[in-house]
């Protein structure tokens, strides 16, 4: 069967839409597989970037043989990263290298819209003819 990861997101995305009772759905149908993983020799900043780039909150840590030796979460990483590093990783979408094309029109580039506190309120796409937001 292989190793899988069960998270809140797995339950929301893969269990709830089945509209079944919990005892009617085996975990193997809901768990994420293959599991997201990083090698144990990655540094904390690289793991934080991996999680951020892939929209993850946790991943497995594997040794040189590919065996799972642990699980690392964003909360774990926050204890070791400086505030500047965390901000850099979490706000990486603001760099010029980050571009997300609009799924509706295929033309616009994702642009965050900030509120008065500097927090992202919504994402809009740069094509004025398209009204897509997320």
N, C-alpha and C positions, 0 to 999 in steps of 0.2 A: 504494500500500500504506500510506503514512503512516509516521510515526515511532513506534517502540515502545521499551520499556525492558526489558532482560533482567536479572534479578537472581536471587539464590539463591532467594528466595521464589517467583519465577515458575517456576523449575525444579521446586521442590518441589510447588507447587500445580497446575501445568499440564502438566509433562512426565512426572514419575514416575507419576501415576495412569494415563497412557496405556499403560504397560507395553510400551513399544517401545524399539528400539535408537535411540541418538542420531542415527544417520544416516538414520532413517526419519521423523523429525519435523522439518519446517521451523521455523526460528526464529519466523516470523510467526505460528505457531499457539501459541507459548509466551510470547512477549513481552507485556508489559502495554501495552495501548493503550485509550484514549488515555493518554498518559503524565501522571503527576502533575506539575504545574508551578507555579512562582511567577514573578512578574515581577521583573526585575532591580532595581527600586526598592524592593522590600520590605526591611525591616530584619531583622537577624539574629534578633531575638526573635520576630518574626512568622513567619519561616520555621520556626523551631524549634517554635512552637506548631502550625503547619500540619502538620508532620511528625508530631508527637505525636498530634494530634487524629485523624489519618488512619492511624495505625499504620504509618508509613513510616520508612525509614532513609535514603532519598535521593529527590531529585526534580530535574527539569530547571529551569533558569533561562531565562526567555525575555525578549527585548527588547520594545520597544513594538510591533514588527511581528509578534510571535508567533514569531520565529525562536529556536531553541535556541542559547544563547550559553554554556551550561555546565551542570554537574551539581553539586549541593550535597548533602553528606551530614551526618549527625549528627556525625561525627568532625570535619568542617570547622567546623561551628558551635560545637563544644565549645571550640575555640581562642579564640573571641571572646566567649562568654557567661561571666558570672561564675558562681561556684558557686551563688549564691542564685537567679539566673535559671534555670539548668539545673534546679535542684531544683523551682522553681516550675512550670516547664513539664512536667517529667516526673511531678510529683505533682498535676497539675491535677485528677485524679479525686477528690481529697479536698475540693474546693470544694463548696459547697452547690448550685452550678449544674449540676454533673455528675450525671446520673441515667441509669442503664442498666437497662431493664426486663428481667426474667428471661425468657429465650427458652422456658423450659419451661412455667411457669405463667402468665406474662404479668402477674403481680401484684407480685412482690417487686422491690425496688430493689437494685442492686449495692452491696455493702459489702466493702471489703478487710479481710482478716484478717491481722494483723501477727504476726511472730515476735518473740522477745525482743530482737532487734537493731533492731527497728523496720522491717524489710523486709516487703514484701507476700509472704505465704506462699500465699494462695489468695483467690479472690473468692467470696463467698457472697451469696445474695440474702436480703432481709429477711423474706420470707414463711416463718414457721416450719413451715408445712405442706409446703413444697417443699424437696427435698434437693439441688437443683442447685448445683454448684460449677464453677468454671473456674480 
